[in-house]
Every structure is written in structure tokens, then in C-alpha cells.
Amino acid sequence: MEINGFINHLTEEFEDLGVFELTPSTVLREIPGWNSMHILLLVAMIDFRYQVLLSGEHLKMVVSVNDLFELVKQKQGEH
């Protein structure tokens, strides 16, 4: 899994938030329009695309896009 592909999937999922550029250092909670519904969509997208189920505890540790990417990679390795 590559970070650029991961970012592309996130961008597709959150296109309703308008035009913004995601980078590995983007802080998720600072994305304009970010709310709890987007967190649910994020969990569903990661479960569907990467077969990784994230809990609320997992998401509390995530700040940036790169943090999320690393968490998903780690959880994939546990399978």
C-alpha cells in the first residue's frame, strides 16, 4: 500500500467537503467541514477498501493523514 493511493481514496471519499489538498501531514480535524459523520464514512471506507476495522480508541491516536495510513498498514499486518 502506498500513501498516494491512500490519499486518493480519502480525497474521493470526502469530495463533498469541497476543494482541498490532502497531504501526509494534513490534520484530519482541521479539514474544513470535518465532523462526526465524516469519521463514520472514514471507518466504513477503510473497512471496505482495506479490510481493516478501526475502533474509536484507534481513531483517538490518529492526528494526521500519515498517522491514519500507518495505523491501517499496521492493522493489515495483523491479519
C-alpha angles and dihedrals in degrees: 000000000000127000093231093057090047091052090049090054091049091048091051091049094051102038088121088072090070132241114339135135120239119208130173089263096050110125106227096214090053095059106116110255094014112155143152092281089061090052089056091048089049092053091048093048093050091047091050100041101032104023090234121131113207124200130210088258090056092050093051088065093052120092107151137033088253091054089054092047092051092048092052091048090050093049091048089056090057092065 
